[in-house]
Amino acid sequence: MWDFSIGGALGMMVRTLPFILLRIAVYFGITLGYILVTGVGAGVGWGVGGFGDEGFRASSTMWGGLAGFGIFGAIMYWAREYILYIVKAGHIAVLIELIDGKPMPEGRSQIHHATAVVKERFAEASVLFAIDQLIKGVVRAITGLVRGILTILPIPGVQQLGGILSAFLKIAVGFIDEVILAYAIRTQSDNAWMSAKEALVLYGQNYKVMLKNAAWLAIIVYGLSFAVFIVMLAPAALVVYLMPGAWAAGGVVFALLFAWSVKAALLEPFAIACMMQVYFKTIEGQEPNPEWDAKLEQMSAKFRNLKERALGAGSVREAAPTEAALT
């Protein structure tokens, strides 16, 4: 059915408890930030609404809440590089050491140790973020290849099925880009661009195994996330009720945020631990296939971009490409 060990993944999460606690603090902190800033915005809007009638007050309260939500969302957009650098990549670094059977420092020093490992591989957050964005683009291209294979099969309704499968795979492959980063960290290469390129070729030549397991994990993770969303509807509605103007749609939005925070803090690291088990076991003893290298170069501009960076980078310490270069 699947090729990962749920018990093994849970054991890895327990042994990296300092990072799990860090993820909980970060992602639940982000959710709390959204709620507080949205509440402040709604409060300001409610106050401004006092200069008009009830309809104007309701409208200004809603727009104030939306403005607060949008402002905090913009802050989180600019902070995403550093969350990837400190939280996600650091956790990946210690998970790799567990897979390799290396001794690991306990307690708070585990986070310090992982941060040092990440900085050694990726001198700046912008470098890691640039590689991550290119990886996501190549993974999407491989997913598109699977859909393309389906659409040419002489089966009635296969195009509709291909569309549904493609949408599902887009969700499933969300766990794969961090596994590719794990390979780049594990190889201890001075050229992280080259490591990422090799990892993508290895992923491509084993895409059937990887996508099968990613699909199972998508069902597990998003099924549990939906359950959290249902459970959190009531407390989220209470939070909205306590806000001035009681924004009706806010309960659903905040319940979604709570579900997202549980997914990001607890379910995603579980899925990544599972995918790392599958990936490193599958590629053991393999070399990157030149045919898949050529195939990815032909189908993905982002892979060509990554390959150019790999061939031109003597070290990960060179400057990261601009955002325009990633498109």
Long-range contacts (C-beta under 8 A, 24 or more apart in sequence): 1-216, 2-212, 2-213, 2-216, 2-217, 2-274, 2-278, 3-209, 3-212, 3-213, 3-277, 3-278, 3-281, 3-282, 4-213, 4-217, 4-274, 4-275, 4-277, 4-278, 5-274, 5-277, 6-274, 8-273, 8-277, 9-270, 9-273, 9-274, 9-277, 10-270, 12-95, 12-98, 12-99, 12-273, 13-266, 13-269, 13-270, 13-273, 15-98, 15-104, 16-91, 16-94, 16-95, 16-98, 16-110, 16-269, 18-106, 18-107, 18-108, 18-110, 18-111, 19-87, 19-90, 19-91, 19-94, 19-110, 19-111, 19-114, 19-269, 20-265, 20-266, 20-269, 22-87, 22-91, 22-111, 23-87, 23-91, 23-264, 23-265, 23-266, 23-269, 24-265, 24-266, 26-83, 26-87, 26-265, 27-260, 27-261, 27-264, 27-265, 28-261, 28-265, 30-76, 30-261, 31-254, 31-257, 31-258, 31-260, 31-261, 33-72, 33-76, 34-69, 34-72, 34-73, 34-254, 34-257, 35-239, 35-254, 35-257, 37-68, 37-69, 37-71, 37-72, 38-65, 38-68, 38-69, 38-72, 38-243, 38-250, 39-65, 39-68, 39-243, 40-68, 41-65, 41-66, 41-67, 41-68, 41-69, 41-71, 42-68, 42-243, 42-244, 42-245, 42-247, 43-243, 43-244, 44-68, 45-245, 46-244, 46-245, 49-245, 57-245, 58-245, 61-244, 61-245, 61-247, 62-245, 62-247, 65-243, 65-245, 65-247, 65-250, 69-253, 80-129, 81-125, 81-126, 81-128, 81-129, 82-125, 84-125, 84-128, 84-129, 84-132, 85-118, 85-122, 85-125, 85-128, 85-129, 86-115, 86-118, 86-125, 88-178, 89-118, 89-122, 89-128, 89-181, 89-185, 90-114, 90-115, 90-117, 90-118, 91-269, 91-272, 92-178, 92-181, 92-182, 92-185, 92-272, 92-276, 93-117, 93-118, 93-185, 95-182, 95-269, 95-272, 95-273, 95-276, 96-182, 96-185, 96-186, 96-276, 99-276, 99-277, 99-280, 100-186, 117-185, 118-185, 121-184, 121-185, 121-188, 121-189, 121-192, 121-316, 122-192, 122-316, 123-316, 123-317, 124-320, 126-320, 127-192, 127-316, 127-318, 127-319, 127-320, 128-181, 128-192, 129-320, 130-320, 130-321, 130-326, 131-181, 131-184, 131-192, 131-193, 131-196, 131-306, 132-177, 132-181, 133-302, 133-326, 134-196, 134-302, 134-303, 134-305, 134-306, 134-309, 134-326, 135-177, 135-180, 135-181, 135-196, 135-200, 135-306, 136-177, 137-300, 137-301, 137-302, 137-303, 137-326, 138-200, 138-296, 138-300, 138-302, 138-303, 138-306, 139-173, 139-176, 139-177, 139-180, 139-200, 139-203, 140-170, 140-173, 141-296, 141-299, 141-300, 141-302, 141-303, 142-173, 142-203, 142-204, 142-207, 142-296, 143-169, 143-170, 143-173, 143-211, 144-299, 145-207, 145-299, 146-207, 146-211, 168-215, 168-218, 169-211, 169-214, 169-215, 171-218, 171-222, 172-211, 172-214, 172-215, 172-217, 172-218, 173-211, 173-214, 174-218, 175-214, 175-217, 175-218, 175-221, 175-268, 175-271, 175-272, 175-275, 176-203, 176-210, 176-214, 176-275, 178-272, 178-275, 179-203, 179-272, 179-275, 179-276, 179-279, 182-272, 182-276, 182-279, 182-280, 183-279, 183-280, 186-280, 190-314, 190-315, 190-316, 191-310, 191-313, 191-314, 191-315, 191-316, 192-313, 192-316, 193-306, 193-309, 193-310, 193-313, 193-316, 194-310, 194-311, 194-313, 196-306, 196-310, 197-303, 197-306, 197-307, 197-310, 198-288, 200-296, 200-303, 200-306, 201-288, 201-289, 201-292, 201-293, 201-296, 202-283, 202-286, 202-288, 203-279, 204-289, 204-292, 204-295, 204-296, 205-286, 205-288, 205-289, 205-292, 206-279, 206-282, 206-283, 206-286, 209-278, 209-282, 210-275, 210-278, 210-279, 210-282, 213-274, 213-275, 213-278, 214-275, 217-271, 217-274, 217-275, 220-271, 221-263, 221-267, 221-268, 221-270, 221-271, 222-263, 224-262, 224-263, 224-267, 225-259, 225-260, 225-262, 225-263, 225-267, 226-259, 228-258, 228-259, 228-262, 228-263, 229-255, 229-256, 229-258, 229-259, 232-258, 232-259, 302-326
